[in-house]
Amino acid sequence: MIPRTEDTRAWEVTQPLGRRDLVRARALAEAPRFYDPWVHLAFPSLVGLGLIAAAVASLERPSGWELLTVPAVIVLVNLFEWHIHRNVLHRRTWPLDVLFWRHTPEHHVIFVRDDMAMRSRREFRLVLIPFYGILAIFVGALPVTALLWMVVSPNVALLWVATNMGYVVAYEWLHLSYHLPHESRIGRNPLIRRLRRHHAAHHAPELMQRWNFNVTVPLADWLLGTVHPSTADH
């Protein structure tokens, strides 16, 4: 494995497209031997879907106003996605520096606007969040869950959990779909093509620090004026 230092990381992010193979090889070499891409995809998906099912099964006749939790959480989490992408994944922020290094000097160097497709299933590791990420998000959100449970209602807390976990699973599946080959069955889907176009523009080195930060639905990008003109009307 080639050792990584501050200097090599800074070098990686400035490299032209022809030098990306070295960064790709280094990133794949860091994967443990037991890494299984299908387990990486399945574990957070099953955990997320399991938590959604448990939360929904625990609901007790939610009222109309309680059901409004679902669209409210979608909007709030979409804005949070935009914030994390812009201000954590693209800016070195202690103690979350590792997220920056995994994203900007690695993910963005390997995948660029005109070459977004993964070359093998092992590259799931370069696209998906760490397999334990959904558990970290669930645990990190527990204070909000507890507050909603005690101050608002148990139903609202359960809908918060279900919607939040659903959003994370959707994020993973959508992001992975953007990095599949264009000619694949999923890649040819009209909705995926449209969303991939939005995300691919963000992978242009000259645009990534300012435009198209939403990976799921570009709602926050639209609200905050960060939809790049080249994708605004398509």
N, C-alpha and C positions, 0 to 999 in steps of 0.2 A: 504494500500500500504506500502511495506517495504521501509524505507528511504534509499537512496543511498549516500554513502560518498566516499571520496578518498580511504579509507581503504577497503571498501567493493568492490569497483570497481577493485582495485588491487588484491583482493582475488579472484574475479570471473574469471579473465583471467588465473589463475593458477590451476583451479579446474579440476580434472579428469572427464571423461565422465559421471560417475555415479552421479555427482552433478549438472548436467546441468538443471535439472527440476526447481530448485529454480530460476535460472537466467531467464529461459523461463517464469515462472509464474510472476516474477517481471516485465519483459518487457511487457507482455500482460496486466497486471494490470494497467500499465501506459497509456493504450489506453483510450481515452474518451468514454463514453457510446454510443455516437452517431456514433462511428467509423463504417464505412461500407467498407469492403474490395473491393467490386466491384466498388464503387465510387472512392476509392483510385487508382485503376488500370485505370478506365475509364477517370478520369479528366485529368491527364497528357497526356494520349494517344490522347484524343480528342483535347486538346490544341495543342499538337505537330503536329498532322495531319492537324489541321486547319491552323496553321502557315505555314506548308509546302504547302498546297493548295493555300493559299493566295500569298505566295512568287512565286510559279510556275505560277500562273495565271497572275502575274504582269510582268513576263519576256517579253521582246520585242526582238524577233529574236536573241537569244544569238549566238555569233560566236563560232567557234570551240575552240579557245583558252579560251573563257569565260567558256565553258563547262568543261574545265580541272580543274576548281575550285572544282568540285565535288570530284574527286579522291584525289586532294591535301588536301582538308579539311578532308576527311576521314582519311588520314595518320596522319595529324597534330592532330586531335582530338583523335585518337587512342594513340598517344604518350602522349597526355595530360591526358587521362584516366589512363595510366600506371603511370604517375608522381603523380597524385592525390591519386591513390590507394596506392602507395608505400610510399609517403612522407607526406601525410596528414591523410589518414585513418589508417595507421599503425605507425604513429609517432605523439606524442602530439605537435601540432603546434598552438600557440596562434595567433589569436583569434578563431581558428577553432577546439578547443579541443572537442567540442560536437560531431563533426564528428568522431573523434577517439573513443570516449567512446561508441557511437552507433555502431561502426563497430568492433573494436578489442575485447574489453571486453564483448560485447553483441552478435553481429551477429556471431562472430567466436567461442564463447563459446557454443552457442545454436546449431549451425550447424557445424558438423565436417565431415571429409572425408568419414567415413563409415555410417553416419547418416545425410544425406543432406536434406531429404524430410520434408516439412512442415506438421504439424499434423492437421491443420485446416486452413480455409480461413482467419481467423483473423490474422494468421501469415504472411499474405501479408505485414503487417506493419513492420515485422522484416526483410523483404527482399527488398521491394521497397523503393526508395528515398521518402522523404516527398512529399505529393501531390502537394505542391506549388513549388517543386524543379525545374520543367521545366520552370516556369515563372521566377524564380530567375536566371536560366542559360540564358534565353532569354534576360532579362534586363541587366545582367552582361556582355553579349556579345555585347550590343548596341554600345559601343564605337568603337569596331572593325567593326561593320556593318556600322556605320556612316563614318568611315575612308575609308573603301572600296568603299562606295557610292561616296564620294567626290574625292578620289584620283585615283581610278581605273575605276569602272563603276557601274551604278545601277544594271546591270545584275549580276555582280560578287557578289555584296552585297546580292542580293536576293538568289543567289545560296548558298552563305555562310549560310544564315538563314535556308534555306530548308534542307541543308545537316546536319548542326549542330543539328537541331531539330529532323531530322530523326535518327541521331545517338543516341540521348538521348532516343527516343522511343524504338529503337532496343535494347539498353542497358537494359532498364526496362523489356522488354518482354523476352529477352534471360536469364537474371539473374533469373527472376521468373521461367522460364522453368527448370533451373538447380535444383531448389528446389521443383519441383513437384515429386511425387512418380515415381520411375523407371518404374513401370508397367503401368503408365498412357499412354494414346494415344500419348501425346506430349513427354513424357519421353522415349518412345520406338523409337522415330524418330532417325535414324542413325546419322544425323548431330548434333542433340541435345546431343545424347549419347557421341559423340566425344568431343564436347565443354564442356560438364559437367565433363568429365574425367579430362580435363585441369583445370577447376575451382575447382573440388573436391580436387585435389592435393594441391591447395593453402589453402584449409581448414584444412589440416593437421597441428596441432600446431607447429610442428618442422620445417615446410616448409614455413609458411605464411609470415615470415619477409623477405624472400629472393627470392621466386620463384612464377611464374605464376600470375602476377599482372593484366594482361588483363582479363576482364570479357566477352567482346565481342569476336572479332577475335584476336588471340594472335600474332599480327604483331609486336608490340613494344617489346613484350617478346622475339620474335625471333631476332629482330634487336639488342636488348640490352643484349642478352645472359642470359635471366632469365627464359627460359623454362626448367623446371625440367627434368632431364634425363629420369625419369619414364614415362613421357608423350610425349617426343620429337618424338618418332617413332610410335605413336599410333593415 
